[in-house]
Amino acid sequence: MNPLPVEFTALLPLWIVVLGALALLFLEALLHEEGRKVAPVLAGTILVLSLGGVFHLLSLHAMPGALFHGSVVVDLFSLTLQGVCLLSALLTCVFSASYLKREKAVTGEYYALLLLAVSGMFTLVLAGDFLTFFVGLELMSLAAYVLAGYLRVKESSTEAALKYFTLGVFASGFLLYGIALLYGASGTIHFPDLRIFLEQGHLSSLFVGLGAALLLVGLGFKVALVPFHGWAPDVYDGAPAPVSAFLSTGVKAAAFGAFTRLFAEAFGLPGAWVPALAVLAVLTMTLGNLGALAQDSVKRMLSYSSVAHAGYLAVGLATVSLAPADEVERAVAFYLLAYTLMTAGAFGWIAWAAGKGEASTGIESYKGLGLKYPVTGLMMALFMFSLAGMTPTAGFFGKYYLFKLAVDHGLIGLALVGVLNSFVSAYYYLRVVVFLYMKPSEDQATAVSPATWDLRVAFLLCGLGVLAVGFLKFPF
C-alpha cells in the first residue's frame, strides 16, 4: 500500500519545483556569490527530478484523475504538457548559464523565477475549474513579466517587460469578466459541471456566449492569436534570447493546454466555436508568416514565426466541437512537444551566435557560420527544416496530425490554408540555411566564440528530439 495520499504523489512534480524555487531564493539570500555559482546546476537538477516524477506518473496503469473535488485533473494530457514545460525550462536553464555569464547578469533569482513560472504552468495545465485556472495563469504570467525585463539595463528588455505586463493585465481583465459571467449564469466554476448545464440547456445563451467570447479574447492574448498578437514579436525580440525561448515554448504550451482543455471539456458542443476559431487560425497563420517574411533579424523573424505556429495550433482548436476531446488533446500536445524542441533550439542558437549584448541578430551576421562551426550550424539548419515542416522532422509530423484532424472532421479548407502557409514559411526558414552555408564568410562570423560543451549537448538533444519525436507513439 502507498503510505502517502494520492494528492501528494500525483502532484509530486509540482511540489519538487515549488520547493526548488524556494531553495534557490534562500540560497541567493544566504550565500550570495557562492549561491549564484551553483544556481544553474541546482535548477537543472530540480527540473530533471521533476521530469522523473512526470515519467513515473506516465508509467502508471491508471491515471490519478480528478483530485481536490475536481479542481485538479491529473491525466495523460496534463502530464504530457507538464513534461513539455519541464523540457522547455531545462533547455532554457542550459542556454541561460553561458548567456548570463557573458552578460555579467548571473543571479539566483533568475532561476527561481524560472521555476516559479514552471509551477504556474503546472497549475494551469492541471486546472479543472476556473479558480485553479486563473491562479496558475497569473503565477506563470507574473514570473514571465519579470524574466522578460531581466536585463533591466537594456532598453529593449525593459520595453518588452512593460508591453508584456500592460497587455497581459489587460487580457487578465477579459478572462476575469468572462469567468464572472459564466459563474453568475451557472453557479459553478468546474468545467465538467458547466458542460452538463450547457447540454441540458439550463443556461442563458446570452451570458454563456458573452462569457465564452471574453475567455476567447483573453486566451487569444495569452497565446498570441491575431488580432491579439501585437505584443508577441516585440516581447520575444526584446527579451533575453534564452527567455524568448522559454516564453515562446513553455509559456505557450501551458496556455494552449489550458485553452484546449477549457474549450474541449466546457464548451465543446456540436457546431459551436468552429467559425470563430477557424477565422482566428487563418488570420494568425497568414499574418504571422507575412510578418516573418519582412524581417532581416533572425530573432525577430522567429518571433513572428511563433505567431504563425499559434495559428497552426488553432487549427486543432477549431475542431474542439467536432472531434472527441482526446483526439484534439493528443494532436495539440504532440505539436507542442515538437514545437518546443525546434523553437527552443533555434532561440538558444541565437543566444549563442548573437554575441555579447545580442549585437548580431541580423541574418547578414551569420554568413558562413555553418561552415565555420559544422555541428552547431547543422543543428540550426535542422531546426529551420523542422519549423518549415519538412519530413522526416517533428515539425512535419506535428502539422500532419493537426491538419489530418481538421480534414477528418470536415475542415478541409482550413487544412488547405495551413498547408499553403507552410509553403510560404519555407522561404524565410530556408533563407537562414542559405546564409549559413552558401554566402561568403565575413568578419562577424569569426567573432563568434565556439559553443561550450553544455550548449552543444543542448543543441544535440534538440536535434535528436526533432528527428526522433515524429516516430514516437502519442504522446511520448
N, C-alpha and C positions, 0 to 999 in steps of 0.2 A: 504494500500500500504506500501511496505517496504521502509523507507526513506533512507536506506543505499544501496550503489551499490552492485551488486551481487558479484563483485570481493572481496569485504571486507567480506561479510557474508560467502561466500563459502570457504574462506581461514582463517576463524576465528581461528581454532585450531593452525594454523601456527603462526598467529600474537600473540596469547597468549604465545606460547612457546618462541618466539624471545624476546618479552618484558620481560618475566620472566627471561631469561638468562641475559639480560642487568641489570635488577633489582638486581639480585644476585651479579653481578660484582660490581655494585655501593655499595651494602650493605657490601661487603667484604672490599672495599677501605675506606669506611667511618666509619664503626663500628668495624672492626677487630674482636676481640674475641666475642663480643656480636652478631655480624652478623653471625659468624660461628655456634653459638648455634641454631639459628633459620633457618639456610640454609636448612637442610633436610626437615623441616616442610614446608617451603615456596616452595621448589622444588616439593614436593609431592602435595601440593595444586594446583600449576600451572599445573601439569600433569593431575590431576583429572579434573580441569576446561577445559583443552583442550580435554580430553576424553569426557566430557559432550558435547562439541561442535561437536565432531565427531558423537555422537549418535543423536544429534539434526539433523544433515545433513542426517544421515541414515534414519531418520523418515520421511523425506520429500517424497511426492508422485513423484516428478520429480527431478532427479539429475541436478545440475547446468551445467554439461557437459564441453565443451571446453571453456576456458577463455583466455584472453590476446592473441587473434588471434591464438588460438591453442597451445600456449606454455605451458599451464597448463590444465590438464584434471581432473575434479572432478567427479568421477563416483563411482559405488559400489565397484569396485576393489581397487581403490586408497584409499577410505575411510576405507575399511576393513583393509588394510595394515597400514594406519595411526593408527587405533585402536590397532593393534598388536604391532607396535613400541612404542606406549604410554604404553601399558601393560608391555612390556619389561623394559622400562625406570622406570616405577613406582616400579616394583619389585626390580630392581637394586638399586633404591633410598632407599628402606626399608632395603635391605641386607647390603647396604653400611653404614648405620647410626651406627650400633653397631660395624661393622668391622673397620671403620676408627677410632672410639674411642679407640678400643683395640690396634690399631697400632699407636695411637697418631699422626694421619695424617689428622685431620679434617680441611678442608678449604672450603670457599665458591666457590673458582674456580672449585673445583671438580664438584659440582652440576651445575655450569654454563656451564662447558664443556659438561656435560651430556645433558643439554637442547639444547645447540648448535648442538650437534650431532643429536638430535631428529629433529631439524629444517632442517638439511641437509637431513635426511631420508624423511621428508615430501616433500621437494623439489624434491627429487629423484623419489618417487613413484607418484608424481603429474605430472612429466615431460611428455610433448607431443612433444618435439623437443630435438635435441642434445645439444643445449646450456643450457637449463634448466637442462637436464640430467647431464651434466658434472659439472655444478655449485653445484648441490645437492650432487653429489658423492664426490666432493672434500671437501665441507663443512663438510660432515659426516666423511670423512676419516681423515681430519686434527685434528678434536676433538678426534677421536678414537685413533690416534697415541699418543697423549699426555696422554690420560687416560690409555693406556697400560703401559706407563712408569711412572705412577703417583707416585709409591713408589720408587723414584729415588735413595734412599739409599740402595735399594735391587738390587743386581746384576742381578737376573733373570728378574726383571721387566724392568730394563734398556735394557737388551738384547732383550726382547720381543718387546719393542718400536722400537729399532733400526732395527730389522728384519722386523717388520711390515711396518715401514716407507720406508725402502730401496726397498722392493718388491712392496709396494703399489705405489710408484712413478714409478717404472718400468712398472707396469700394466697400470698406467695412460698414459704412453707414447704410449703403444699399442692402447689404446682407442682413443687418440687424432689422431694418424696416420689413424686409421680406419675411424673416423669421417671426417677427411680431405679428404680422398679418396672418400667417399660417397658424400660429399658436392661438390667436384670437378666434379664428374660424373653426379650428378643430379641437382645441383644448388639450393637445398632445404635442410633445416635442420629439417623439420617437418615429423614425422613418417608416417601419412596418405598419404602425397604427395609422399613420397618415394615409398610407396606401389603401388600407382597408376602408377608411372613411370615404376616400375618393371612389373606390369601386362600388360602394353602396350608395353613392350619390347623396350623402347627407350634408355635404358642404356647399357653401355658396360659391358658385363658379367665378364670380367677380373677385372675391377675396383670394381664392386659391390661384386664379390666373395672375392677378396682380402680384401676389406674394412670390409665386414661382418666377415671374418675369424679373422681379427685383433681385432674386437669388441668381438668376442667369446673368444679369448685368454685373453684379458683384463678383461672381466667379469668373466672368469674362475678363474683368480687370486683372484678377489674380493670375490667370493662365495666359494673358496677353492675346485674347481673341480680338480681331478687328471688329468694330471701331474702338475698342477699349485698350488698344495696344501701344498708344503713343509713348508711354513711359519706358517700354522694354528696350528698344535699341539704345536709348541714351543711358539707361541704368547699366545694362550689360557692357556697354562700351566704356563708361566712366569708372565702373568699379574695378578693383584689382583683378587681374586675369584669373587667378585661382577662385576668387569669389564669384566671378562671372560664370565659371564652370559649375559652381555649386548652385547658384541662383537659377541657371538655365536648365539644370538637370534635376537635382534633388528636390528643390522647392517646387518646380513644375510637376514633377512626378507625384508628389504628395497632393498638390492642389487638383491635378487631373484625376487622381484616385478618388478623392472625396467627391469631386464633380460627378464622376461616373457612378459611384455608389448612391449618391443622393438622387440623381435623376433616374437611375435604373430601378431603385427599390421604392422610392417615394412617388415619383411622377411618371413612371414608365407605363402609362396607359395606352391602349391601342390607338395609333394615329396621332397621339399628342406629341408636340415639340419637334416633329420631323422637319417642317418647313423652316422654323426659326434656326435650328441648329445646322441645317443644310446650307442656309444662306450665310451664316457666320463662318462655316467651314470654307465655302467658296471664296468669300472675301478675304479671309485670313491667309489661305494658301496663296492666292493671287497677289495681293498687295505685299505680303511678306517677301515673296520671290522677286517682285518688281523692285522693291526697296533694296534687296541684296544685290541686284544687277548693277545698281548705280554706285556701289561702294568700291573705293580703292583701298581702304583699310580692311585687312583681313579680319580683325577683331570686330569691326562694325558690320562687316558682311555676315559673320557668324551670328551677330546679334539679330539682324533682320531674318537670317535663316531660322533662328529659334522661333520667330513668329510664324513662319511658314510651316514649321513642324507642328506647331499648335493647331494649325488648320488641318493637317493630316489626321491628328488625333481627334479633332472634331468630327471627322468623317465617321469614326467609330461611335462617337457620342450620338450622332444623328440617328443611329439605329436602336437607341435605348427603348423606344416604344414599339419596335418591330421584332427585335431578336430577343431570345432568352437572356436574362441578366448575366449568366455565367459566360456566355459566348462573347458578349461585349466586354466584360471584365478581363477575360483572357487575352483578347486581341489588344486591348489598351495596355494591359500590364506588360505584354511581350514587347510592344513598341517602345514603351518607356524604358525597359531594360536595354534594348538595342540603342535607343537614342542617348541614354546616359553614357554608355561606353564610347560611342563615337564623338559626341559633343564634348564631354569632359576631356577626352583625349586631345581634341582639337584646341580647346581653350588652354589646356595645360601646355601644349606645344607652343602656343602664342606666349604664355608666361615665360617660357624658356628663351624663345627666339627674339622677343621684343627688346631684350636688354634692360639695363637699369632705367627706371622711370618709364618703362614701356615706350621708349623713344622710337622704336622701329616696328610699327604695326602695319605700315603700308606694304602692299604686295610687291612693290619695287624693291623693298629691302631684302626680299627672300630669293633674289636671283641666284641660282646656282647652289643654294644651301643644301638641296637634296644630294648633290654630288659631293659636297664637302663633308657632309655627315650622313653617310648612306643609310644607316639603321634608323635614325630619328627622322630623316627625310622620307624613308619608305613608310614609316608609321603615319606621318601626316598625309601622305598620298592615300594610304588605306582608309583613313578617316574620311577624306574627301570622297572617295569612291563609295563608301558606305552611306554617307549623308546624301549623296546623289541617288542612292537606291540601286546600285549596280550589284548584280549577282556575282558570287555567292555570299555576299556580305550580310550582316544582320539587318542593315538598313533596307535591303531588298525584301527580306522575309517579313520584316515589320510592316512595310507598306502592302505587301501581298495579302497578309492576314486582314488588315483593315479594309482594303479595297474589296477583297473577296466577301467580307461580311456585308458590305454595302450592296454588292451585286446580288448576293444570295437573298437579300430581303427587299429587292426592287429598286434600289437607289443606283441604277446603272449610270445615269447622267452624272451623279456626284462622284462616282468612282472614276469616270472618264476625265472629269475636270482634275481630279487628283493625279492621274497618270500624266496628263498634259503638263501640269505644274512640275512634276518630277523631271520631265524633259527640259523644261525651262531652267530649273535649278542646276542641271548638269553643266551648263555653261560656266557659271561663276565658281562652282566647285572645281571643275577641271582646269579652270584658268589658274588656280593656285598650283596645281601639279605642273602646268606648263612653265610657270616661273621657277619652280623648284629645280626642274631638270633641263629645260630647253632654252633658258635665257643665260647669257654670259654672266659669270660671277662679277660682283662689284665689291667695293671696299666694305659695304655694310655687312656682307656675308662673312668676311674674315673677322669682323669684330665680335661675332657670336662665340661665346665660350662653349667648349664641349659639355654635353649634358652629364650631370652627375649620375652615379650608379642608381640612386633611388628613382630619379626621373626616367632612366632607361627601363627600369623594372616596371614602372607605372605605364609607360608607353607600350611596352611589350604585353602587359596584362590587358590593356585596352585593345591592342591589335589582335591578340589571340582571341579575346572575347568577341570582337567584331566578326572574326572568321568562324568561331565555333558556335556561338549562340543560335545562329539560324538553323542549325541542325539538331538542336535540343528539343525535347518534347516539352509542351506547355507545362508550367511556365518557366521551370528551370531545367 
